[in-house]
Amino acid sequence: MNRSSKYFPLEYIVECKPGRQPFFEVIAAFNADCVANHYANECRVANPGNEYRVLTRRGRKFQQTYTA
């Protein structure tokens, strides 16, 4: 994700990969890791067929830090 993204100022991004879809989509962004992880867990419980992950900004790039 590059610096022109509207999510760049936020440190943690939650992404979702629905059922058979081959890619992840951004669904939320937060400034606190515990909030992002909790949100991903709540989404997973509500939609067990989907895959969720949390990305953390590391400099100019985002790196996966949590999988729900």
Steps between C-alpha positions, in 0.01 A plus 500: 500500500651833404499840667211627287262252664233647726596236760870594516473731806347215702740241635284182492285380210247214512445308178240238405512219245146370442451130424626426148640844421874482414598833662456703820301825526555776758198525729627717788800692634596588858775665706504231772609140448268357765200665333600371155557145630171502693310626194652225281400238761143633522470493120630142488245387759216674312614368159687170551539435125719808452869550575622813683845648558652809661781692332736736686676794340879454498652815355345546157361145468247281681589161648260227617507468879183308594268248336150434632 
